[in-house]
Amino acid sequence: MQGNVLDPASVEAAIKDQHAVVSALGIRVRVWPLIAVVFLCQLISRLAALSWPAGPLVRIGIPLVTYLFLFRRTTSLSDGTRNILQAMEKLGVTRFVCESSLGVGDSKGQLGPVYNYVVIPLLLRNIFADKEVQEKLIRESHLDWVIVRPARLTNGPRTGSYRSGFENTKKSLRKISREDVAEFMLDQLSSDNYLRKTPGISY
């Protein structure tokens, strides 16, 4: 069924007559357009021998504006999740399993130095801010929820062998395949081990 998570009627139609909801909403991070703009601006500036102020404007100004546009604040995750929660409560569906990410809430710092100090601040800051709002909405609901926080996602195969829990660990947790995350999330539909908890999951 195709739908639009930002359209309450569409969400309600998808949830009607179901017993549970599994959400894996995500935002695509568009890095390559920024790299292309930076490269082209540097090339144009050099080939045209641009001087002040045109040179810095092309080399720095245009890439900066592109960065701010591509990585602007978004509320798609929290808005979509709000629609899901409202539809579930209206229709009496109580079990909700939602994918978030390590690095959100009390799991900050668990993705390792590169993510903690480079990737999240530069590329994922606004997405993670929206995930914070998303998790808050879920925790404040009256549903039987589980918020799953995976490490860095890969396209590797399902292994069935991974660790879960460790909400308060300070150890850096590296990666896990999307297939293993899917398996873990589906398991939460019939398990109360992590009911109203935020388990991390990683190899």
C-alpha positions, 0 to 999 in steps of 0.5 A: 500500500502506498501512502504519505506519512505526512497525510493523517488520512493516509496513515489512518487508512494504512493502520486500520484493521492492523494489530501493530505498527512498525516504523522505519521512517528515515531521511536521505542524507544528500552528501554528493550534491554538496561535494559536486557544488564544492568541486564546481565552485573551486573549478570555476574560481580557478579557471575564471581567476576570480578576485575579491569579492567574487572569488571567496563568494564562489569558493565559500559562499555558494557551497555554504548556502548549498550546505545550509539548504541541503541540511536544513532543519526537518520535522518529517520524522516527528510530524509523521510519527505524530500522525502514526501515534494519533491514528493508533490511539484513535483505532485502538492499535497499541503495539508500536515498534519504531526505529530511531538511532544510537546517538539519540537521547541517553545513547549520545556518544555511542557511535564512535569519534567519527560520528560523534564529532564529525558526521552528526554535527556536520551532516546529521545534526538536524535529523538527530534533533528531529529524532529527539522530538520523535522519541519524546512523542512516543515516550509520552504516548499511552501505547506499548512502544519499543524504540529500537536504536541501531548502530550505523546501518549497512546493507550486509546480510542477516546474521541473527547474531548481534547484541541488544540493550546496553542503554547506558554503555559508554563503549562505541558501537559500530554497525549492524545490517538493516536485515538484522535490525528488521529481524530484531524489530519484528521480534519486538511485536511479540516480546515484552523484554524491551517494552517501553524501553530504548534498546540499542542494537549492534554487532 
